[in-house]
Amino acid sequence: MSKLLSPLDFTRGPDMKNRFMLAPLTNSQSHEDGIMSEEEFHWLTKRAEGGFGLTMTCASHVQAIGKGFPGQMGVFSDDHLEGLTRLANRINSLDSISIVQLHHAGMRSPKELIGEDPVCPSANEEFSARALSLDEVKILRDDFISGAVRSEKAGFHGVELHGAHGYILCQFLSDEVNLRDDEYGGDLEGRSRLLNEIIDGIRSECSKDFMLGVRLSSERFGIKLGESKLLAEQLMVSNKLDFLDMSLWDCFKEPQEEDFKDKTLIQHFSELKKGNTRLGVAGNIRTPQDATKAMEENIDWVMLGRAAILNHNFPKLYEENPEFIPPTVPVTADYLANEGLSPKFIDYMSNWGFVEGYDDKMKEALKKA
């Protein structure tokens, strides 16, 4: 049997029935107050129905000021609990592990969305962002922890901390963005202090079986590969995490930095000590062959994004035929609608070249459908 179809156990939480995780995908389908929409519910539960061993929400913001895109699902208020509970119950009933990705966009929160200047570890002129005070950093820490507590109350098996892609936890990790001179800045230990305090807080406030993962970027966004590898290994051997999600953009390419071009990105992370933490990767895994190739490295699972948009039942298709051929983009809007994408999501994906013949006329027709 393919390793991709074998179960995977974790230190905490249920076993995963296979090695396919649904990536946390921006989709702009929920309500502007963060309450989950019917469209969001349908999109996510269709992937759980399609056989994904773990179904993760889109980035869900832990503070109103941390909103990063229109129609983003929230986890910062008890007003969100009803929708979150319904979602968790349905995912769990389909034998898929349910995970909320906890997020805050930081300086990447558009002012027109949040109604004020965004925040950042340090003042940032490019994004017109103001620096967080020390008290605000501690409130931010506590709000991430509260988001995890709220997620557990809703019935989710666990949460993932979004520490990648230039959002606020990634901003703290970057020595280019984080210029603080207090305990949350300086060397890597200081810049990773906020992330580690959030991890410790979740471990303290949530139950002993509650799952916890972290997403990190390997490079870009002000992140240096050497530091990313060091932090990844420190997190994994701490045994405080159940899984580490390395977002590599392209698992099989060599790094940008000349000093690290001796191997691919996936190889740089698969060689690290893991302790009891399960290591997985995301990045340009679009076909069954890509997934199989990734699993040939010393990793535990793969995360699918675009491939899961195009085939809601990718795991089941793989189980039936490990050589199946997924569709290539662009595809029709009708095809994406049949795969569970709402008009809002289809409109968003048109920005990425996914939708065949997309124009204003098609956009209006979708709205009326």
Residue, then its C-alpha position, 0 to 999 in steps of 0.5 A: m500500500s502507498k505510504l500516502l494511504s497509510p494512517l498517521d498517529f500524533t502525540r495528541g488527537p486522533d490518528m489521520k486516516n491517510r497522509f493528505m491534508l487540506a491546505p488553509l486556502t484564502n477564499s473570501q467566502s465568509h461574512e465580513d464580520g467573520i461569521m462563517s457562511e454557507e459557502e465556506f461550510h460547503w467548500l470545506t466539508k466537501r473536501a472532508e467528504g472527498g477523503f482528506g485525512l485532515t481538513m484545515t480552515c482558511a486563515s482565521h483572524v484572532q483580532a478584528i484588526g488582523k483581518g487580511f482579506p475580504g470575506q475572511m472567517g474569524v475566530f476572535s469572538d464568541d459570535h463565531l462559535e455557532g458557525l465554527t461548531r457546525l463546521a467542526n461537527r460536520i468535519n469530524s463526522l466525516d472521519s477527518i481531523s478538524i483544524v482551525q488555522l489561527h492568523h493575524a495579518g499584521m502590517r498586511s491588513p488593508k486599512e480599507l478593511i480594518g478602518e485604521d492603520p495596520v500594526c506590525p512589530s516595528a513601524n513600517e513605512e512601506f505598509s503605513a503600519r504602526a509598531l505594537s506597544l509591549d502591552e499590545v504584544k501581550i494582548l496579541r499573544d493572549d488573543f491567539i491563545s483565546g482563539a485556540v480555546r474558542s476553537e476547542k470549545a467549538g469541537f475542533h481537534g486542534v489549531e495551526l499557528h500561521g507563522a508564514h507568508g509575511y503575516i504577523l508571526c512571520q513579521f516577528l520572526s524576520d530580522e528585516v521587519n522586526l526591529r524591536d529592542d525589547e524581549y520580542g526583538g533582537d536575536l532569533e530567540g527574542r524574535s521567536r519569543l511571541l510564537n513560543e509564548i503562544i505555544d506554551g499558552i495553548r498547551s496550558e489553556c487547552s486540553k492535553d489531547f488538543m492538537l497544535g501545529v505551526r506553519l513556517s516559511s522556509e525563505r522569502f518574507g524576510i526569512k533566512l533559510g538557516e534561521s528557518k531550519l534552526l527554528a523548525e528543528q527547535l520546535m519539533v524536538s520540543n515535543k510541544l507540537d503535533f505537526l510542523d507545516m513547512s510552506l515551501w512554495d515549491c518543494f522540489k526547487e533549490p533555495q534562493e540563498e547561494d549557500f544552501k543550493d546543495k539540495t532541494l528545499i524539501q531535503h533541507f527540512s526532511e534532514l532535521k531532527k523531528g522528535n515526536t513531531r510530524l513533519g509535512v510540506a506544501g508547495n507545488i504538489r499538484t499531481p499524484q506523482d508530485a505527492t508520491k515524490a514528496m513522500e519519498e523524502n523523510i516527511d510524514w504528510v503532504m498538504l494540497g492547495r490548488a490540487a484540492i481546489l481542482n479535485h475535492n476528492f483527490p485522496k479518493l481518486y488517488e486510492e482508486n488510481p495512483e496514476f490519475i491525471p488531474p485537470t490543468v488550469p484554466v478550467t470552466a467556472d461551471y467545473l469549479a462550481n461543481e467542485g464546491l467553489s462559490p461565485k466569490f471564490i471563483d472570482y478570487m481564483s480568476n486572479w490566479g489564472f484558474v478560470e477559462g474565459y473569465d470576464d465581467k460578463m461571466k462575473e455578473a452571470l455568476k452573481k445571478a446564478 
